[in-house]
């Protein structure tokens, strides 16, 4: 199998790939045991065994054993369990795609890399065929709830902050507004979805919209419940809004192979822009009408 002695740099590269393959084996093996669907579990188990075979190929060249990154395997396993199998596996596959791009540089020295690349492409096709999670079916509903809550509540809280300058009053007003708006959005989504879908599907759409809205409301109002300086609270709310936007768009960009930067920039610009405008409205209202609370 090994036609000539590897250089030190080549050996280091193969050892890194060797470790990555064993880590992938450990991760897929854990996931296969946690998946209830027998077909999907077997697909993942087969991929785990293929990763182990790749490890053996690299070991034949290096002549050395390496340990998997158990921490990395645990992280990917937990991400898949908490945030969904689609997200966890696709995030892991992104790392493997980077390694695959490097394989070309050594394919003449390690001919087996051609078959490894073919295996990796087969993995991707097998995974795409099995990844069909409920949460991703209702991405549109989640986007609706998240988007509306971010735009409406960041704007509302910004306006109330300067108009009231009282964190408890701002939190109370924001909470009432947020809860009412979440129920309104969920109801609107149900009626909209009901026109094209079965009642059960429409209820699920409404549920995802409402939950996304309530989650966002909770995160944005939290600073006003923890601190007394209203400007600090507003600053933290805007930071939290950006973090929610970043996390959600990263999740969607990985799970659905979309452009993260474009989606994040657009969503953040709209939310922060509305908040700034609303803050200015609060300033004007307080000055013009002389409202004191």
PyMOL commands that set and color helices and strands:
alter all, ss='L'
color gray80, all
select helices_A, chain A and resi 8-34+38-62+70-83+85-106+113-130+134-137+139-164+167-194+199-226+230-255+260-289
alter helices_A, ss='H'
color red, helices_A
deselect
rebuild
show_as cartoon
